[in-house]
Amino acid sequence: MRFSLFYEHQLPRPWGDGQELKLYQDALDQVEIADRVGFDYVWEVEHHFLEEYSHSSAPEVFLAAASQRTKRIRLGHGIVQLPPAVNHPARIAERIATLDLVSNGRVDFGTGESSSSAELGGFGVRRTDKRAQWQDAIDAVTRMFVEEPFAGWNSPDIQMPPRNVLPKTVQKPHPPLWVACSRRETIQFAARNGIGALSFSFVEPEDAAKWVDEYYRILASEACVPAGFAVNPNVTVVLPMMLHEDEATAIDRGIDGAHFFAFALAHYYGTTPHDPGRTDVWQEFLDRRDARGFSREQIIANAGTLNVNVGSLRGAVGTPGQVIELIRRYESAGVDQISFVLQSGPNKHEHICETLELFGKAVLPHFTEGRDEREAAKAERLAPAIEAALARRKPARTVPPGYRIDEDAEVARARRRSRRPAREDVRAAGRRRFRQGFYTLVHGRTDAQIERRFGPNAQRLFFAGMARAYDPSASGGFTGELEFRLTSTVGKTSRSETSGSQTSGSQTTWTLQIGRTRARARQGPAKDPALTLTRATADFLRTLAGDANPASLLMDGRLELRGDVELAPRLSEMFGGPSPY
């Protein structure tokens, strides 16, 4: 088991002069301590425009600074956004190689796409294109590492003539590759591409075991075709952490940061409206944390047990003994690395430093003995599968003989690149305006008000819209029926009001029939539903509008799932909605 720190550079409002300076300088001090006490990695994100949640838009600069204050800790990009509108592939290759040189070969290259509207819209990246752009860019970047010169690229999103991309990395053929993952399907995606999985889901160890088993099964199969020129077989999970010998003190110091991390993540990766420079995410957290399932009092009341379920998001906030027990569960599940989030929300620098020191003294020694031998045995066991996988990867190319730089011809070719019809942009903008308008109609309304405004005819339109928005690439190969049971609260009376009698109100049932390429909606029950979701009509509409979090509804008992519950996390993307990374 390896251990790392994970940084977003969070800075909740209100902001004062010098706070960003202190944030960065404190983080560098923390990384220096982590290096000294024995942490193996530090991961730094790349995010843009995500106020309060992440002020980390140039991770290569921070990691370069960290490289000069540390000796052994590995420096991970967690992640670099690969869509070319955000980062040109040549600039990525140059920055990664330069960081590898100044750090003496300590870089890990995490990759991703982003899924926040703020970033995708800010750089003009279509949500439906980002996965294809990731695949395109990682192939190009890894070739830039190994081809001398790079033989050029010509695709709808990347056009570049042959050039020798310099400098080259210390690590050969290139630094270890990773990809951001948020659910089972992206873990599978990582395995098929032969790269490490950086899982940003706060997942229970027993659930992680299923993901890990599937990851290594796919990686060892013929389905694995490496995205790079080396295979990096590793699975990392991310957890919030704060340590103290006294459990109550650890909770008091760390739970607000852990909860804000999750709340702000949902804010930016859901459909909650955001006004740049004006929306106060921290204040929204304070106002709505209990309603969203982030109750401080519940954590305190349930002290003594350590878990990472969606309702508590407590993670590794506790005593050294509790955290050791939790880590052992992940170790038994086959997880290779745990990355801890300490710098989040209002967490204090001095408490983070104390946690790092305590972890190095009281927790880390329990997991170092025999680690190198176990990793060597794993590498030996996987070596035949990795060799076979690399044989399936298309080899490095060479430039045609006699190729010479010709500025005019190269610029002319770049200008002839294909462009997609502008109507796609118009449709995407229309969908965004609809979601924002829908939110204003739902937000702050009672269940009865929402139901009166959006009756059966409106529901029919919503389900038809979901069917039209269905994206087969996000289904993970699923076909079958999804059943939605919507209960009405209109006419409900409580037991106390009627001396023991209670009416349940009406229920409307809708079915989405999912095929390989399209979906169809109809009113009525499913014949054989793979998953049935039961909730109040108003909560269903709040979820569509981005005014309710399905995870919070589930924890509050307002959403019931029956059947294949692993389908639930992917429903948003299946029907045109966002998901983290």
C-alpha positions in Angstrom: 0.0 0.0 0.0 1.2 3.5 -1.0 0.1 6.8 0.5 -0.3 10.2 -1.0 -1.7 13.7 -0.5 -4.3 15.1 -2.9 -4.6 18.9 -3.4 -7.4 21.0 -4.9 -6.2 24.3 -3.3 -9.6 25.0 -1.8 -10.3 28.5 -0.6 -13.9 29.1 0.8 -15.2 32.6 0.9 -15.0 35.2 2.4 -11.6 36.0 0.8 -9.1 38.5 2.2 -5.8 39.9 1.0 -3.0 37.4 0.9 -5.1 34.3 1.3 -4.1 32.7 -1.9 -0.5 33.4 -1.2 -0.8 31.7 2.2 -2.7 28.8 0.7 0.1 28.0 -1.7 2.9 28.6 0.7 1.2 26.4 3.4 0.7 23.7 0.8 4.4 23.7 -0.1 5.3 23.4 3.6 2.9 20.5 3.9 4.4 18.7 1.0 7.8 19.1 2.5 6.6 17.5 5.7 4.9 14.7 3.8 8.2 14.0 2.0 10.1 13.8 5.2 7.6 11.5 7.1 7.3 9.0 4.3 4.4 9.8 2.0 5.0 8.4 -1.5 3.1 10.8 -3.8 1.5 14.2 -3.9 -1.2 14.8 -6.5 -2.2 18.2 -7.7 -5.3 18.9 -9.8 -5.8 21.1 -12.8 -9.1 23.0 -12.6 -10.2 26.3 -14.0 -12.9 28.8 -12.9 -14.1 26.7 -10.0 -14.1 29.4 -7.3 -13.7 28.1 -3.7 -13.5 24.5 -4.8 -10.2 24.6 -6.6 -7.7 27.5 -7.1 -5.3 25.2 -8.9 -5.1 26.2 -12.5 -1.3 25.7 -13.1 -0.3 22.5 -11.3 2.9 22.2 -13.2 4.2 25.4 -11.5 3.2 24.2 -8.0 4.7 20.7 -8.6 7.9 22.3 -9.9 8.2 24.4 -6.8 7.5 21.2 -4.7 10.2 19.4 -6.5 12.8 21.8 -5.2 11.7 21.4 -1.6 11.5 17.6 -1.6 13.9 14.7 -2.2 11.9 11.5 -2.8 8.1 12.0 -3.0 6.6 11.5 -6.4 4.9 14.4 -8.1 1.6 13.5 -9.7 -0.6 15.5 -12.0 -4.0 14.6 -10.8 -5.0 15.4 -13.5 -4.0 17.3 -16.7 -7.0 18.2 -18.8 -6.4 16.7 -22.2 -9.1 18.4 -24.5 -6.9 20.4 -26.9 -8.9 23.6 -26.4 -7.6 23.5 -22.8 -4.1 22.2 -23.4 -2.4 21.6 -26.7 -0.8 18.1 -26.7 2.6 19.5 -27.5 2.5 21.9 -24.6 1.5 19.0 -22.3 4.4 16.8 -23.5 6.8 19.7 -23.0 5.6 20.6 -19.5 5.6 16.9 -18.3 9.1 16.3 -19.6 10.4 19.5 -18.1 8.9 18.7 -14.7 10.4 15.2 -15.0 13.8 16.8 -15.6 13.7 19.3 -12.7 12.4 16.6 -10.3 15.0 14.0 -11.4 12.4 11.6 -12.8 9.7 11.8 -10.1 6.6 12.6 -12.2 3.4 10.7 -12.6 1.2 11.8 -15.5 -2.5 11.8 -14.5 -5.0 12.6 -17.3 -8.6 13.5 -17.6 -11.4 15.4 -19.4 -13.3 17.4 -16.8 -17.0 17.4 -16.6 -17.8 20.8 -15.0 -19.9 23.2 -17.1 -17.7 26.0 -15.9 -14.6 24.4 -17.6 -16.2 22.8 -20.6 -18.1 25.9 -21.5 -15.2 28.2 -20.6 -13.0 26.5 -23.2 -15.7 25.7 -25.7 -15.4 21.9 -25.3 -18.6 19.9 -26.2 -19.5 17.4 -23.4 -20.2 14.8 -26.1 -16.7 15.2 -27.6 -14.5 15.1 -24.5 -13.9 11.4 -24.2 -12.9 11.1 -27.9 -10.6 14.1 -27.4 -9.0 12.4 -24.4 -8.3 9.3 -26.5 -7.0 11.4 -29.3 -4.8 13.5 -27.1 -3.2 10.8 -25.0 -2.2 8.9 -28.1 -0.6 12.0 -29.5 1.1 13.0 -26.3 2.7 9.6 -25.6 4.0 9.5 -29.1 5.6 12.9 -28.6 7.5 11.3 -25.7 8.9 8.5 -27.8 9.0 9.6 -31.4 12.1 11.5 -32.6 10.8 13.5 -34.3 7.0 13.2 -33.6 5.5 12.1 -36.9 2.6 14.6 -36.8 -1.1 14.3 -36.2 -4.3 14.9 -38.2 -7.6 14.4 -36.6 -10.8 16.5 -36.2 -9.5 18.1 -33.0 -5.7 18.0 -33.3 -3.6 19.0 -36.3 0.1 19.2 -36.0 2.9 18.7 -38.5 6.0 16.6 -37.7 8.2 18.3 -35.1 10.8 17.1 -32.6 9.0 17.8 -29.3 11.5 18.6 -26.6 12.8 18.0 -24.0 12.4 14.3 -23.5 11.5 12.7 -20.1 14.0 11.1 -17.7 11.7 8.1 -17.2 11.5 5.8 -20.2 9.5 5.5 -22.3 7.5 8.1 -20.3 6.2 8.7 -16.8 3.5 6.4 -15.5 0.1 7.2 -16.9 -3.2 7.5 -14.9 -6.7 8.6 -15.7 -9.3 10.1 -13.4 -12.2 7.7 -12.6 -15.5 8.4 -10.8 -17.4 5.1 -11.1 -17.2 1.5 -12.2 -17.3 2.2 -16.0 -14.3 4.5 -15.9 -12.3 2.0 -13.8 -12.9 -0.4 -16.6 -11.9 2.2 -19.1 -8.6 2.7 -17.3 -8.0 -1.1 -17.4 -8.7 -1.3 -21.1 -6.1 1.5 -21.7 -3.5 -0.1 -19.4 -3.2 2.9 -17.1 -3.6 3.6 -13.4 -7.1 4.4 -12.1 -7.3 7.5 -9.9 -10.7 7.0 -8.3 -12.3 10.1 -7.0 -15.4 8.3 -5.6 -15.5 8.0 -1.8 -16.1 4.2 -2.0 -16.4 1.6 0.7 -13.5 -0.9 0.8 -15.9 -3.8 0.1 -17.2 -2.0 -3.0 -13.6 -1.1 -4.0 -12.7 -4.8 -4.0 -15.2 -5.4 -6.8 -13.7 -2.6 -8.8 -10.1 -3.7 -8.2 -10.9 -7.3 -9.2 -12.6 -6.2 -12.4 -9.7 -3.7 -13.2 -7.0 -6.4 -13.0 -9.1 -9.0 -14.8 -9.6 -6.6 -17.8 -6.0 -5.5 -17.7 -4.8 -9.1 -18.0 -7.2 -9.8 -20.9 -7.0 -9.1 -24.6 -9.3 -6.1 -24.1 -6.3 -4.2 -22.8 -4.7 -2.1 -25.5 -2.3 0.4 -23.8 -2.9 4.1 -24.4 0.8 4.7 -23.9 4.0 2.8 -24.4 4.1 1.3 -20.9 1.5 -0.2 -18.6 0.8 1.2 -15.1 -1.3 -1.3 -13.2 -2.5 0.6 -10.1 -5.7 1.6 -8.4 -5.9 4.6 -6.1 -8.8 5.8 -4.0 -9.2 9.2 -2.5 -10.4 9.8 1.0 -10.7 12.9 3.3 -8.4 12.6 6.4 -7.7 14.3 9.7 -5.9 12.6 12.6 -5.8 13.1 16.3 -5.4 10.8 19.3 -8.8 12.1 20.5 -11.6 11.1 18.1 -13.8 14.1 18.9 -11.0 16.5 18.2 -10.3 14.8 14.8 -13.9 15.1 13.9 -14.1 18.7 15.0 -11.0 19.7 13.0 -11.7 17.7 9.8 -15.4 17.0 9.2 -16.3 20.4 7.8 -13.5 20.2 5.3 -14.5 16.7 4.2 -18.1 17.7 3.8 -17.3 21.0 2.0 -15.2 19.0 -0.5 -18.1 16.8 -1.4 -20.7 19.6 -1.4 -18.6 21.9 -3.7 -17.9 19.0 -6.0 -21.6 18.4 -6.4 -22.1 22.1 -6.9 -19.8 22.4 -9.9 -20.5 19.0 -11.4 -24.2 19.1 -11.1 -26.5 21.6 -12.7 -26.7 24.1 -9.8 -26.6 27.6 -11.3 -23.4 29.6 -10.7 -22.8 33.3 -11.1 -19.0 33.9 -11.6 -17.6 36.1 -8.9 -20.9 36.3 -7.0 -22.1 32.8 -5.9 -20.9 32.1 -2.4 -20.4 28.3 -2.3 -19.3 28.3 1.3 -22.5 30.1 2.5 -24.6 27.7 0.4 -22.9 24.9 2.2 -23.6 26.3 5.6 -27.3 27.0 4.6 -27.9 23.6 3.0 -25.5 21.1 4.4 -28.1 19.3 6.6 -30.6 19.0 3.7 -27.9 17.6 1.5 -26.9 14.9 3.9 -23.8 16.6 5.4 -24.9 16.9 9.0 -22.2 17.5 11.5 -24.4 16.3 14.3 -25.0 12.9 12.6 -21.2 12.4 12.5 -20.8 13.2 16.1 -23.7 11.0 17.1 -22.2 8.0 15.2 -18.7 8.5 16.4 -16.8 5.3 17.0 -17.3 3.9 13.5 -15.3 4.9 10.5 -16.8 4.6 7.1 -16.9 6.5 3.8 -20.5 6.2 2.8 -22.1 9.0 0.9 -24.1 10.1 3.9 -21.2 10.8 6.2 -18.2 11.2 3.9 -16.2 10.8 7.1 -13.4 8.8 5.5 -10.2 8.7 7.5 -11.2 11.4 10.0 -10.5 9.8 13.4 -7.8 8.3 15.6 -4.6 6.5 14.3 -6.1 3.2 15.4 -9.3 3.8 13.5 -7.5 4.9 10.4 -5.1 1.8 10.5 -8.2 -0.4 10.6 -9.8 1.4 7.7 -6.6 1.2 5.6 -6.3 -2.5 6.3 -9.8 -3.0 4.8 -8.7 -1.2 1.6 -5.5 -3.2 1.6 -7.5 -6.4 1.8 -9.6 -5.1 -1.1 -6.5 -4.9 -3.3 -6.3 -1.1 -3.5 -2.7 0.0 -4.3 -2.7 3.5 -3.0 -4.8 5.8 -0.8 -4.7 9.5 -1.5 -5.7 11.7 1.4 -7.5 15.0 1.1 -6.4 17.2 4.1 -6.4 20.7 2.6 -10.1 21.2 2.1 -12.7 23.7 3.2 -11.8 25.5 6.4 -9.2 22.9 7.6 -6.3 24.7 9.3 -2.7 24.5 8.2 -1.4 23.7 11.7 -3.9 20.8 12.0 -2.9 19.4 8.7 0.8 19.5 9.7 0.0 17.7 13.0 -1.9 15.1 11.0 1.0 14.5 8.7 3.4 14.1 11.5 1.1 11.7 13.4 0.4 9.7 10.3 4.1 9.2 9.7 4.7 8.2 13.3 1.7 6.1 14.2 0.1 4.8 11.0 2.7 4.5 8.2 5.0 2.0 10.0 2.2 -0.6 10.0 2.2 -0.8 6.2 5.8 -0.5 5.1 7.2 -3.9 6.1 7.3 -6.3 3.1 5.8 -3.7 0.7 8.6 -3.8 -1.8 8.6 -7.5 -2.0 4.8 -7.6 -2.5 5.1 -5.0 -5.3 7.9 -7.0 -6.9 5.8 -10.2 -6.8 2.9 -8.3 -8.4 5.1 -7.0 -11.2 6.4 -10.5 -11.9 2.8 -11.9 -11.9 1.5 -9.3 -14.3 4.6 -9.2 -16.6 3.3 -11.7 -19.2 0.0 -9.9 -19.5 1.7 -6.5 -19.8 4.0 -7.8 -22.5 1.1 -9.2 -24.5 -0.8 -5.9 -24.1 2.1 -3.8 -25.3 2.4 -6.0 -28.4 -1.2 -4.9 -29.2 -0.3 -1.2 -29.1 0.6 0.5 -32.4 4.3 1.2 -32.5 6.1 4.5 -32.7 6.2 6.0 -36.2 8.8 7.6 -38.4 8.6 10.8 -40.4 8.6 10.3 -44.2 12.1 10.7 -45.7 12.8 14.2 -46.9 10.1 16.0 -44.8 11.0 19.6 -44.3 9.3 22.4 -42.4 7.2 24.5 -44.7 5.3 27.2 -42.8 2.9 28.3 -45.6 1.9 24.7 -46.5 1.5 23.7 -42.8 -0.6 26.7 -42.0 -2.8 26.2 -45.0 -3.5 22.6 -44.0 -4.4 23.6 -40.5 -6.9 26.1 -41.8 -8.7 23.4 -43.8 -9.5 21.4 -40.8 -13.1 20.2 -40.6 -15.6 22.1 -38.5 -18.8 20.6 -37.1 -22.1 22.3 -37.8 -22.8 25.4 -35.7 -26.3 24.1 -34.9 -24.8 21.7 -32.4 -23.5 24.7 -30.4 -27.0 26.3 -30.6 -28.6 23.2 -29.4 -26.2 22.8 -26.5 -26.8 26.4 -25.4 -30.5 25.9 -25.6 -30.3 22.9 -23.3 -28.2 24.9 -20.8 -30.8 27.7 -20.8 -33.6 25.2 -20.3 -31.9 23.7 -17.3 -31.2 27.1 -15.7 -34.8 28.2 -16.3 -36.1 24.9 -14.9 -34.0 25.4 -11.7 -35.6 28.8 -11.1 -39.1 27.3 -11.4 -38.3 24.5 -8.9 -35.9 26.0 -6.4 -37.6 27.0 -3.1 -41.0 25.6 -4.0 -43.0 23.1 -1.9 -43.8 19.6 -3.1 -47.4 20.6 -3.8 -46.4 23.7 -5.7 -44.0 21.7 -7.9 -46.6 19.0 -8.6 -49.3 21.5 -9.5 -46.9 23.3 -11.9 -45.6 20.1 -13.5 -48.4 17.6 -14.0 -48.5 14.3 -16.0 -48.2 16.1 -19.4 -45.1 17.8 -18.3 -43.7 14.6 -16.9 -44.3 13.0 -20.3 -42.2 15.7 -21.9 -39.4 15.2 -19.4 -39.2 11.4 -19.9 -39.3 11.9 -23.7 -36.5 14.4 -23.4 -34.5 11.9 -21.3 -35.0 9.3 -24.0 -33.8 11.7 -26.7 -30.8 12.7 -24.7 -29.7 9.0 -24.1 -26.0 8.5 -24.8 -25.1 4.8 -25.5 -21.4 5.4 -24.8 -22.2 6.2 -21.2 -24.3 3.0 -20.6 -21.4 0.6 -20.1 -23.2 -1.8 -22.5 -26.4 -1.9 -20.5 -29.7 -2.7 -22.2 -33.0 -3.3 -20.5 -35.7 -1.5 -18.6 -35.5 1.3 -16.0 -38.6 1.9 -14.0 -39.4 5.2 -12.3 -42.1 5.3 -9.7 -43.2 8.8 -8.8 -45.3 9.3 -5.8 -47.5 12.3 -5.2 -47.6 14.1 -1.9 -50.8 15.9 -2.7 -53.6 14.6 -0.5 -51.3 12.9 1.9 -52.2 13.1 5.6 -50.1 12.1 8.5 -51.2 9.5 11.0 -51.3 12.0 13.9 -53.7 14.2 11.9 -56.3 11.5 11.3 -56.2 9.4 14.4 -54.3 6.6 12.8 -55.4 6.7 9.2 -53.0 7.6 6.4 -53.3 7.9 2.7 -50.3 7.5 0.4 -51.3 9.7 -2.4 -51.2 8.6 -6.1 -48.3 7.0 -7.9 -47.3 7.4 -11.5 -45.0 4.9 -13.1 -42.7 5.5 -16.2 -40.4 3.1 -18.0 -37.4 3.8 -20.1 -36.5 1.0 -22.4 -32.8 1.1 -23.1 -31.5 -0.3 -26.3 -28.0 -0.5 -27.8 -28.3 2.8 -29.7 -31.5 4.5 -28.4 -34.0 4.7 -25.6 -37.8 4.9 -25.5 -40.0 6.3 -22.8 -43.6 5.2 -22.0 -46.0 5.5 -19.1 -46.6 2.3 -17.2 -44.7 -0.3 -15.3 -41.7 -2.2 -16.7 -42.1 -5.9 -17.4 -38.7 -6.8 -16.0 -36.9 -3.7 -14.7 -33.2 -3.9 -14.1 -33.5 -1.0 -11.7 -36.6 0.6 -10.0 -36.3 4.1 -8.6 -39.1 5.3 -6.2 -39.3 8.8 -5.0 -41.6 11.8 -4.7 -42.5 13.5 -8.0 -41.2 16.8 -6.6 -37.9 15.2 -5.7 -37.6 13.7 -9.2 -38.1 17.1 -10.7 -35.7 18.7 -8.3 -33.1 16.2 -9.3 -33.6 17.0 -13.0 -33.3 20.7 -12.3 -30.1 20.3 -10.2 -31.9 21.3 -7.0 -31.5 18.0 -5.3 -28.7 15.5 -4.9 -29.7 11.8 -5.5 -27.2 10.6 -2.9 -28.6 12.9 -0.3 -32.2 11.7 -1.1 -31.0 8.1 -0.8 -29.4 8.7 2.6 -32.5 10.6 3.8 -34.8 7.7 2.8 -36.5 9.8 0.1 -35.1 7.7 -2.8 -35.6 3.9 -2.9 -33.5 1.8 -5.3 -34.4 -1.8 -6.1 -32.5 -4.1 -8.4 -29.0 -3.4 -9.9 -28.0 -0.4 -7.8 -24.7 -0.1 -9.6 -26.6 1.3 -12.5 -27.7 4.3 -10.5 -24.4 6.3 -10.5 -24.2 6.3 -14.3 -27.8 7.4 -15.0 -26.9 11.1 -15.1 -24.4 10.7 -18.0 -26.6 8.2 -19.7 -29.2 10.8 -20.2 -27.1 13.8 -21.0 -26.2 15.0 -17.5 -22.8 15.7 -16.0 -20.6 13.5 -13.8 -17.3 14.2 -12.1 -14.3 13.7 -14.4 
